[in-house]
Amino acid sequence: MAKAGRRRALMALVAVLAVAASVAVVVRVLAPAEVETVARDLYPAAPAPTAGVIGRLPVAPLVVDGRLRVYAGTRQVYADQPVTGGHRVTPFWSYRRWPATLVGVLAEGRTVVSRWSDGKLVALDARTGRVAWRVDGPAPGSVPKPRRTFASTVWDPAGLHVARTADGLDVLLATGPGAAGGYALADGRRLWRADLGRGCRVDVGSTASGELVGVDTCDGPAAVELRDAATGEVRTRWRPPGASGQLVVTPVGCRAGHSGCRGLRTAEPGGGNSRGWLVTDPGEPTAAPGLDAPESVLDGERVVDTAGGVVTGRSPRTGEELWRRADIHPARVLATEPGRVHLLTDRRELVTIDPLTGATRSDFVFTAGRDGIGWQPGRAYAVGGYVAVERVREHASPDDDDQGWFLMAEPVLLAAT
């Protein structure tokens, strides 16, 4: 009997230890975690590539400091190099969090900022992948699930912008349902936080004059709200003359993403009453009739338009035509960046022009290997002379899954211009 009792006691002890071990494993796996895998190699030099297609990638890249490509995953932000590599390779550095999901990535200089579903803002040093700072920001709310390239996460991060103030301070702006905040980009120091109307305000971007732009319907008809990036104080609340109760506002002439924008386009839902405005100085926007056309883009002090089968450059302030190119095959604007407007022709030629003069900077067929030109452009991005675009099947519908939407397993083309 005593022997049987000892056996039962031993078995009970083993069961308790097994349960404890299982609990420890579950806690280790499911507990909040952060994994920082820093760079082992030296920070690469910036190459000087010749114009042409560099390669194709399975996910959308952010080109950072002209040296790295940064990508997003469900719970990871990571980088590879060289920026001119033909394919994605082993990460140069990586940063993971659990169980939060990644909802946005933004790069400014050598700082890469990631935004997470729990509201955390984490800045990484692009040179090493080390965490530079982390702060609690406004919860981002519901963000649509990105397609497998994560282009919306890195090229159009929801509620995440940078603005430069008049005294040269770079401010990270984060907005979410019911709240907004401004943070010094250099060290994450919170500069301000504001409570906003929930469900009645949409942020648009930031201006070249250092303001956060939003459309507010909390206290009456829709109005454009311009908030000082350094203090969070509303500088200007404005409605376009003759605007209806509803208002759609689109940023144009942006330095990167929806940050540092020089203009806005206002319209009614559906695109009626489209009007262009400049926001290069504090105060109410200035009318820019050259920007009224919905297809026109702003780059510096030039509006570029592709309507009518020709490419024209106009003054944004007067609409006066300053140059004209009738020799470019029917094209659309694929992407813009300061000093470059990238046009994609119906022959899938990528023609990059100088917006000031209309002169061609580079011109080549935008394809890789034997991939052909049977595709339509999805999301696109340009920075520092690099251009990337998602290739979408010619007859794809937005309702298609990723298999039916993208042209192939590596749908993103990257080129230097």
Secondary structure as GFF3:
##gff-version 3
##sequence-region A 1 417
A	DSSP	alpha_helix	2	30	.	.	.	ID=ss1
A	DSSP	beta_strand	33	37	.	.	.	ID=ss2
A	DSSP	beta_strand	52	57	.	.	.	ID=ss3
A	DSSP	beta_strand	62	64	.	.	.	ID=ss4
A	DSSP	beta_strand	68	72	.	.	.	ID=ss5
A	DSSP	beta_strand	76	80	.	.	.	ID=ss6
A	DSSP	beta_strand	93	98	.	.	.	ID=ss7
A	DSSP	beta_strand	102	108	.	.	.	ID=ss8
A	DSSP	beta_strand	111	116	.	.	.	ID=ss9
A	DSSP	beta_strand	120	125	.	.	.	ID=ss10
A	DSSP	beta_strand	131	136	.	.	.	ID=ss11
A	DSSP	alpha_helix	151	155	.	.	.	ID=ss12
A	DSSP	beta_strand	160	164	.	.	.	ID=ss13
A	DSSP	beta_strand	170	176	.	.	.	ID=ss14
A	DSSP	beta_strand	179	184	.	.	.	ID=ss15
A	DSSP	beta_strand	190	195	.	.	.	ID=ss16
A	DSSP	beta_strand	201	206	.	.	.	ID=ss17
A	DSSP	beta_strand	211	216	.	.	.	ID=ss18
A	DSSP	beta_strand	223	228	.	.	.	ID=ss19
A	DSSP	beta_strand	234	238	.	.	.	ID=ss20
A	DSSP	beta_strand	248	252	.	.	.	ID=ss21
A	DSSP	beta_strand	263	267	.	.	.	ID=ss22
A	DSSP	beta_strand	275	278	.	.	.	ID=ss23
A	DSSP	beta_strand	286	287	.	.	.	ID=ss24
A	DSSP	three_ten_helix	289	291	.	.	.	ID=ss25
A	DSSP	beta_strand	297	299	.	.	.	ID=ss26
A	DSSP	beta_strand	302	305	.	.	.	ID=ss27
A	DSSP	three_ten_helix	307	309	.	.	.	ID=ss28
A	DSSP	beta_strand	311	314	.	.	.	ID=ss29
A	DSSP	beta_strand	321	325	.	.	.	ID=ss30
A	DSSP	beta_strand	331	337	.	.	.	ID=ss31
A	DSSP	beta_strand	340	345	.	.	.	ID=ss32
A	DSSP	beta_strand	349	353	.	.	.	ID=ss33
A	DSSP	beta_strand	360	365	.	.	.	ID=ss34
A	DSSP	beta_strand	376	383	.	.	.	ID=ss35
A	DSSP	beta_strand	386	392	.	.	.	ID=ss36
A	DSSP	alpha_helix	402	405	.	.	.	ID=ss37
A	DSSP	beta_strand	412	416	.	.	.	ID=ss38
###
